[in-house]
Amino acid sequence: MSADDRIERARLLYERSIFDGDASALAAAGRELDAVEADLALARGRVIHGRFLERRNADPGQPEEDPQELALFERAAQLYQVLGDLRGEAESLFWIGCFHQVVRRGNATAVPVLERSCELAARAGDKKTTSEALRHQGIAEHAAGRLDTARERLEESVRLRREIGLMPGVAANLVGLAYIAAGQGRREDALALIEEAGAIAAASGAHGIARHVEEARAQLSGNHRPLLVASSRTRRARAHRRVRPDQLPDATHPLISTVRPGRSGQRAGFVVLYLPPDLLSTRRRTRPGQTNLLT
């Protein structure tokens, strides 16, 4: 039912209350308007999030958050829960988790919310929201260096996105899976995933994803040198450039990859970022197995 339909229904319910003396009509009218408010809050929050991404793309430094964004998503989740709308609640929770992960770089806060979103979306049969929540869980696992789990989450997200025909989303996930494959030493798999992602992006007209594919292809072909960011056992490794900490990309950037501690001759505790020339890294400490500089 559209917002216009709900508003008209609320008007008719009001008239039923006034003219017919139906005591239950006003409560029903309130529920109709709550549903409209929830839909509007969710839609407005998404637009604000999009503006945040635009600012981030224009300036690699972390842009300031809009204080309305989280409040809108939380209001939508509250209303959907009262209305018993599992699908709406799941989608709102996804955006709350996405806000904490992307805007505030707080995976520890984001992951439980994303898991709850995934649970409710699955119960509601909402494959799109389930796939989104799984993708962002995979991003968190990747940032934490748990590559096997990250791969599982992204592969399940890919499966769901194929089922519903969300092919640009499939291509985006394949880019992430390519970086995971590279981090696991599966170079041939990584290159194959990038080629598939490129073909899907081209066929679906997803120009933004296609740019990420080209950047990833350059990364995986060895055109960019990896940066040793930090070590917990030795003095801090020098980055190629010195920049402010707020210039670090966030964990959702498709060009971030990690190498697990101790593999390929790396000392325990090292984190490796594969970055194109337009992204920078800096020096920070991290504990073995943890990429806390990305969150």
N, C-alpha and C positions, 0 to 999 in steps of 0.2 A: 504494500500500500504506500502511495506517495505521500509526501509531506502535505501537499494540498488536500488530498483525500482525508488525511487525519485531522487537519484543521477544520475542514468542513464537517467532519463527523463530530468533532468537539462542539461546534456551533449547534448542530442539531440536538446533541445531548443536552446542552444548556437549555435550549428551548423546551425539550421534553421535561426538564426539571421544573422550569418556570410555569409552563402552560398545563402540563399534565400532573404535576406534583410527584414526579418519579424521584424518590430520594436517592436512588443509586446512580442516577444519570451523571451527576457532577463528578463522582469518583471515577466513573468510566471516562468522562471527558478529560480529567486530569491525566489518566494513563495514556490517552492518545497524545496529549501534548508533551508528556514525558518522553514518549517515543520520538517525537519530532525534535525535542531538545537534545536527546542523546545522539540522534543522527547528525544534527547540526554541529554539536560539540566535536564529534569524531571527525567530521569533514573539515571543520575549521582547524583542528589540531594538525591534520595531515598537511594542510596548506602552509601552516606555520613551519612545520618540519621541512617542507620543500624549500621554503625561503632560507632556513638554516643551511641546507645543503648547497644552495646557490652561493651564499656568503662564504661557505667553506671552500667551494671550488674557486671562487674569485681570489681568496686569500688563504694560503696554506696554513697560516696561523689559526689557532682555534677561535672561531667567532663566538660572540656572547650568545647565550641562550635567551630565548623569549620566555619570560616567566608564565605566559599564558599557556604555553604548549602542554606542559605536564598537567596543569589544572584542568584543561579541557579534556584530555584523555581520561583523567581520573573521574571527572564528572560523568562522562559517557559510560565508563565501566560501572559506576555506582547506579546509574539509572537503568542500564540494561540488566543488572543483577536484580534490582527491585521488580522489573518487568518480567523476569524469568526468561530473558532472551539470551540463550547460551551463545549463539553465533555472534551477536553484538558484543557481549561481554568478552568473548575470546579475542575478537578483533581489537577491542579497546586495550585489553591487557597486552596484546602483542605490541601495540604502539607505545604503551608505557615502558615495556622492556626495551624497545628500540630506542626510546628517548634516553634511558639510562645508559645504554651501550654506546650509542652514536654521539649524543650531545654531551653527556657527562663522563663518557669513557669509564663507566662503572660496571664491568661485567659481573662482579660479585652481587650487585643489586639486580642487574638485568636478568640473569639466568633463571632464578626461581620464578620470576614473573613470566618469562618466556615458556618455561615448562608448564606452568598453569594454563597459559594461553593455548599451548599445544594440546593439553588434555581436554579442555573445554571444546576446542575446535574439532577435535576428533569425535567427541560425543555428539556434536551438532552436525557432523558430516561436512564440515567446511574445509575442503582440501586446500583451498588457496591460503587461508590463514595458517593451517597446519604447516604448509610448506614454508611460509614466511618465518614462522617461529622456529622450525627446524634449521633453516638457513642461518638464522642469527645465533642459535645454540652452537652450530658448527663454527661460526666465526669466533665465538668465545672459546671453544675448545682449541681452535687453531692458535689463537693468541696465547693460550696457556701452554702450548707445546704438546697437547694431547692429540697427535695427528690421526691416530687410528679412530678415535671417537669422532673427531671433526669430519673425517671421511664418511663415517656411517651417517651422520646427521645430514651432510650435504647430498649424499647419494639418495637418501630417502626423500629429501626435498626435491631432487631432480625427478624421481619417479612420480611423485604427486603432480609436479608441474607438467610433465609430459601427459599425464592422464587428463588434465584439464585444458591442455593446449596453450599453456603460458610459456611459449617458446623463448622470448627474450629472457625470462627468468631462468629457463634451463641453461641458456648460454652463459648467464652471469654465474650460475653455480658451477658450470664446467670450468670457468676460469679459476674459481677458488679450488676446485678439485685438482687442477693442473699444478697449482702451487703446493698443495699438499703432497701430490705425487713427487714433485721435485724435492720437497723436504724429506721424503722417505727414500730418496735415491732411485725412484722409478722414472727415469728420464724419458724413456720411449713412451710410457703411458702419459706423461705430462704433455709431450708434444702432440700426441694423438688427441688428447682432450682439448688442447688449444685449437687444433685444426677443426674439430667438430664444433667448438664454440663459435669460431669464425664463420663457418658455413651457416649455422643457425642464425647468427646475428645478421648476416647479409640477407638471408632469405626472409627474415621477419622485419627488415628495415630498422633494426635496433642500432642506430648509429652510435649512441653513447656506449653501448656494450662493445660494439666493434672497435672503438678506440681502446677500451680496456684490453681487448684481445690482442691488438697490435702491440701494445705496451708489454703485455705478458709474453708474447712471442719473442720480442727483443730481449726480455729478461732471461727467458729459458734458453735462448740461443747463445747466451754468454756475452751479449753486447754491453752489459752493465756489470760492474764489479760489485761483489757483495761487501757490505760494511760490517766489520766486527764492532758491535756496539758496546758491550760491557762484559766484564768477567767478575765473578764473585771471589775467585781465588787469587787473582793477580791484580796488579794496578789497572786502573781503567784503560781500556783500549782507546786509541785515538780515532776519532771519526775523521772522514775526509774533509769535512767542513765544520766549523764551530757555529752553532746556531742556538737560538733560545729554545728551551724545552717546549714552549707552546707552538713551535713550528713542526713538531712531530705529527705525522698523519695518524688518524685514529684507526682502530682495529678493523674497521669495515672496509678499508681501502683494499682493492683487489690485488695490489702489488706487494703486499706484506707477506713474507714467509718466514718460517723459523727453522732452525736446524736443532734437533734434539741434542742435549748435552752429551758430549763424549763420542759422537759419531763423526766419521770422516776426519779423525785426527784433531777435532776441536777440543780445547780444554773444557772441563765441566763448568757450566755456568755461562758459557758464551751464548749470545743470541745473535743471529745473523739476519739482517734485513736486506732484501733485494729491492733496491729503489731505483727508479729512473732519474735522470738528471734534474727534473723539476721538483723532486722531493728530497728532503734533507734529513739527516739523522744527527743525533747528539750523543753525549756521554751520560749514561746513568748506570747505577748498579742494579743488578738483578740476582735473585737467588737461583741456584741450579734448577732448571726445569721450569722457570717462570719468566714470562715476558711481561712483567708488570708495567713496563714503560709504554705499552700500547693501550692501556686502559685508563 
